[in-house]
Amino acid sequence: MTSSKKSKTLYVDQEALSTLALVQEGILKPVDKLMNEKESKQVDKSKMYKGIPFPFAFILAPSGKVNTKVLSSLKKGEKVDLICNNKKVGEIEVEETFKIDPKKRLIAIYGTTDSSHPGVRSTKKRLGKIAVSGSYSVDYPIIGGNKKLINAMKRKTGAKSVSSMILSANPLNRVHERMIRKILDDNNMLVIFLRKPFGSDGLRYDIRYNALMTFIDGFLTRDRVMVIPFENTYLFAGYNELILDALLTKNYGCNQLVVGENHGGLGLYYDQNRLNGVFDSCRDLDIDIKIVDEYVYCDTCKTLVNTHTCPHGQHHHVHYHSESIMNLMKAGMVPPVLLVRKEISASILAALFPNRFRTLQELHYSLIPGTGLIEQQSEEQFYINLIELHSTTSLT
């Protein structure tokens, strides 16, 4: 799209554009437009929209002096261009503008205004005091394209039961693998929505995607699993995350959403003894929510076990703490294979430390058993072979 000189303009960032596109493509239906003041107040109070659970109003209130000036001047029926990265990406037909209280908006989304909360801190910078309502259109084809890909795979495979999980895989570990396999045991197809946050949040998306695809391509039936990038906008960063996750996956065509019992949104319901409340809301969304118990490695059972069924105590359990595993990798250390599959570790470490070994080929031939043939070895293959040496037990 190219901007019209006659139209007024509002400036939005990529995160706002992605969120607008989700609604435009029906991923958050029944929400289909920017809500007006009356609708916003009703939704914030009732947590419902058109009979469907929706935790807070869907509005656009961009910050900045230029945006504030334009918003203050808009009249009903005017069309205003949306600009992102100096390019026209859409337009809004104005229904009305109205003032909002940024603090109340933050509480509605996050349950707090504490700036130590990363979501609050980020949204506070982007949130203005005037909202605009009305119908709109945006140009952001990736969202609609993902929906078409899921529908195409459903038709191709004839899948009747389609499960889903929203995963950070930061990094992918053995518990993630166990969950994925269990879901495929019970369903025809699995859609993994891989989080793609707009801010810095651990491993880059491409590293996590490649690691996940290494597992899927090498160890699963490929045509039963699909990975979709999930642009993790501010909507999904608050304590209502579970309801919005369920709404999103249902509108993408999934019958089930699988979450771990340590899911951020679910934890709040446990804390407030409101677990039944979240399931009531999700029943209204017509999607099955399945909670997976925590898995640990038990050094007595010698395998992954459910914490609720293993008879051995905490002192026998190895926990799959993503941040701790990631700290090992950032330090250049290979996690034990009982935590992370060697192929996954190799994929991630090779990406984190490119060209790490100046004498890679010399190291490889000095340390790694081989066929005797001179072959060029990749850093990823070097890590895999090195991990295999770590697993040798006759001298330990």
Secondary structure as UniProt FT lines:
FT   STRAND          8..11
FT   HELIX           14..24
FT   TURN            25..30
FT   HELIX           37..46
FT   STRAND          48..49
FT   TURN            50..51
FT   STRAND          52..53
FT   STRAND          60..62
FT   HELIX           65..73
FT   TURN            76..77
FT   STRAND          79..84
FT   TURN            85..86
FT   STRAND          87..99
FT   HELIX           102..110
FT   TURN            115..116
FT   HELIX           118..126
FT   STRAND          127..138
FT   HELIX           141..157
FT   STRAND          162..167
FT   TURN            170..171
FT   HELIX           174..186
FT   STRAND          189..195
FT   HELIX           205..219
FT   HELIX           222..224
FT   STRAND          225..230
FT   HELIX           234..237
FT   TURN            239..240
FT   HELIX           241..251
FT   TURN            252..253
FT   STRAND          256..260
FT   TURN            261..262
FT   HELIX           264..271
FT   TURN            272..273
FT   HELIX           275..284
FT   TURN            285..286
FT   STRAND          288..292
FT   STRAND          295..298
FT   TURN            299..302
FT   STRAND          303..306
FT   TURN            307..309
FT   HELIX           314..316
FT   STRAND          317..319
FT   HELIX           322..330
FT   TURN            331..332
FT   TURN            337..339
FT   HELIX           342..352
FT   TURN            354..355
FT   TURN            358..359
FT   HELIX           360..367
FT   HELIX           379..390
FT   TURN            394..395
//
